[in-house]
């Protein structure tokens, strides 16, 4: 499974719903990764709710004493890390792959 496919599966498992078929979603993300672009209609990688859902599935938690705060802000660190990877020249696939084993 590619990192894009895993991200899609994790976002769906966490409760985020893409408005369209899963195959359409997969095709759009693969298209974006192959060309290393983000089209304005392909907002899943820009959608906070999708990142929150991935974080819920992957158990992303900050190392703080405040559980409520940790569960509601940790996804932002991964989201920021993802865009940092893109800024350094990684493709979408590479950037998502770099996050899979990261513990922020």
C-alpha positions as CSV (number, residue, x, y, z in Angstrom):
1,X,0.0,0.0,0.0
2,X,1.3,3.4,-0.9
3,X,1.6,6.2,1.6
4,X,-1.2,8.0,-0.2
5,X,-3.5,4.9,0.0
6,X,-2.7,4.5,3.7
7,X,-3.5,8.2,4.3
8,X,-6.8,7.8,2.5
9,X,-7.7,4.7,4.4
10,X,-6.7,6.3,7.7
11,X,-8.7,9.5,7.0
12,X,-11.8,7.4,6.2
13,X,-11.3,5.2,9.2
14,X,-11.1,8.3,11.4
15,X,-14.4,9.5,10.1
16,X,-13.6,12.0,7.4
17,X,-15.8,11.6,4.3
18,X,-14.7,12.5,0.8
19,X,-17.5,13.8,-1.3
20,X,-17.2,11.3,-4.2
21,X,-16.2,7.8,-4.7
22,X,-13.1,6.3,-2.9
23,X,-11.7,5.4,-6.3
24,X,-12.1,9.0,-7.5
25,X,-10.4,10.2,-4.3
26,X,-7.5,7.7,-4.9
27,X,-7.1,8.8,-8.5
28,X,-7.0,12.5,-7.6
29,X,-4.3,12.0,-4.9
30,X,-2.2,9.7,-7.2
31,X,-2.5,12.3,-10.0
32,X,-1.4,15.0,-7.6
33,X,1.5,12.9,-6.4
34,X,2.7,12.0,-9.9
35,X,2.8,15.6,-10.9
36,X,3.6,17.0,-7.4
37,X,0.8,19.5,-7.5
38,X,-2.3,20.3,-5.5
39,X,-5.4,21.2,-7.4
40,X,-7.8,23.5,-5.7
41,X,-10.6,20.9,-5.9
42,X,-8.4,18.2,-4.2
43,X,-8.7,19.7,-0.8
44,X,-8.2,16.6,1.4
45,X,-4.6,17.3,2.1
46,X,-5.6,20.9,3.0
47,X,-8.6,20.0,5.1
48,X,-8.1,20.1,8.8
49,X,-10.9,17.6,9.4
50,X,-9.1,15.0,7.2
51,X,-5.9,15.5,9.2
52,X,-7.8,15.2,12.4
53,X,-9.3,11.9,11.2
54,X,-5.9,10.6,10.2
55,X,-4.5,11.6,13.7
56,X,-7.4,9.8,15.4
57,X,-6.7,6.6,13.4
58,X,-3.0,6.7,14.0
59,X,-3.3,7.7,17.6
60,X,-1.3,10.9,17.3
61,X,-1.1,12.5,20.8
62,X,1.1,15.2,22.1
63,X,3.2,14.5,25.2
64,X,1.3,16.9,27.5
65,X,-0.7,16.4,30.6
66,X,-3.8,17.9,29.0
67,X,-5.4,15.1,27.1
68,X,-8.1,17.3,25.5
69,X,-5.6,19.7,24.2
70,X,-3.2,17.0,23.0
71,X,-5.9,15.2,21.0
72,X,-7.1,18.4,19.4
73,X,-3.7,20.0,18.4
74,X,-1.3,17.2,17.6
75,X,-2.6,16.7,14.1
76,X,-1.5,20.3,13.4
77,X,2.2,19.4,14.1
78,X,1.9,16.5,11.5
79,X,0.2,18.8,9.0
80,X,2.9,21.4,9.4
81,X,5.6,18.7,9.1
82,X,4.0,17.5,5.9
83,X,4.1,21.0,4.3
84,X,7.7,21.3,5.5
85,X,8.6,18.2,3.6
86,X,6.9,19.5,0.4
87,X,8.8,22.8,0.8
88,X,12.1,20.9,0.8
89,X,11.2,19.2,-2.5
90,X,9.6,15.9,-1.5
91,X,6.7,14.6,-3.5
92,X,3.3,14.2,-1.8
93,X,4.0,10.4,-1.6
94,X,7.4,11.0,-0.1
95,X,6.1,13.6,2.4
96,X,3.2,11.3,3.6
97,X,5.6,8.4,3.8
98,X,8.0,10.4,6.0
99,X,5.1,11.0,8.4
100,X,4.1,7.3,8.8
101,X,6.7,6.4,11.3
102,X,7.2,9.9,12.8
103,X,6.4,10.5,16.5
104,X,5.9,14.2,17.0
